[in-house]
Amino acid sequence: MKSPYVTEIEPNQTIVGTFLVQHKDIRQKKSGEPYLSLILADRTGELDAKMWDNASESLDTFERDDFVRVKGLLQVFQNRLQFTVHKIQPVPESEVDAADYFPTSTRDRDEMFLELRSWISSMTNPYLKALLDAFFADESIAAAYRTAPAAKTVHHAWLGGLIEHVLSLCHLAKFAAAHYRDIDFDLLLAGVILHDVGKISELTYSRSFGYSTQGQLLGHITIGVRMVEDKLRTIPDFPAALHDLLLHMILSHHGELEFGSPKVPLFPEAMLLHQLDNLDSKMDCMRGLIERDRMITGHWTGYSTALDRSILKKGKLLEPAAPVLELPAPKHPSAKRPVDTSSPFAAKLQDALRHVEE
């Protein structure tokens, strides 16, 4: 029997299915007994899951990033969907199709990579073009770049998310560069393509998405700067000023010191990169919140810590109101009703009514 996808499960439905454990936490009830708090996932979404009873029997049978088969009931708790697990057991990786459990871009990754190369081939600055060609001639970088997510959870958090995010920025950058005067489009485009390149090493994405040890110690900005410096050494006579401008764009693309940027944007292309990156990530974050929202009623999503707000589900707000059922108007008590005159009693009743009306 095929395991149902997360988005196919309806409230008050008992299901048996196989999922990837994205998060596992052992907690205690007030009684002191343990229970399991889990995030179970497949490529369509996530389930907030709790195993309240007999959890001690299953604590050590599986870990985060394992596949498990569960039996349980999806219910509504505080206006949210929560999956109560009754039984859980590990499933060998050989018995599952990994593609069913990892969110993936709806676009073909090889096709996106060809589009990326076309953006690079359109550049006229020979030094920036040579740098980007050197990056993507490195097959280890090219393979990771078209596979990595753009983030762990906030935006474009799926396989191929990084390159999809970058291509979206390429189109936004082309529009912005045409709109504002004196923008060096080649410099802006190079910043767009390289600003998040460090994420191919910062994030882990062979199972659930997380952070590598290098990612936690250094972060993608530092990793990205190091990668660019390494490739720049292979480009003879690369202009020193252009070198500094490009590195500044990577260092400042988060826009504010409190958001992790060592520098704030100090020239127009750097500011444009930051603003476009912020726009694209926020718009995808909003889209994802609405699509994945598990609130049962109302026009608002649950609270987003990334955006520091709940998001209006505009489509739900604008849905036509349900039609009001119109009941037939009650007849006036004095309205005449047909009378069966076939019995003596009915005939006498009809005569009496006629007398009253007269």
Secondary structure, 3 states (H helix, E strand, C coil): CCCCCHHHCCCCEEEEEEEEEEEEEEEECCCCCEEEEEEEEECCEEEEEEECCCHHHCCCCCCCCCEEEEEEEEEEECCEEEEEEEEEEEECHHHCCHHHCCCECCCCHHHHHHHHHHHHHCCCCHHHHHHHHHHHHCHHHHHHHCCCCCCCCCCCCCECHHHHHHHHHHHHHHHHHHHCCCCCHHHHHHHHHHCCCCHHHHEECCCCCEECHHHHHHHHHHHHHHHHHHHHCCCCCCCHHHHHHHHHHHHHCCCCHHHCCCCCCCCHHHHHHHHHHHHHHHHHHHHHHHHHCCECCCCECCCECCCCECCECHHHHCCCCCCCCCCCCCCCCCCCCCCCCCCHHHHHHHHHHHHHHC
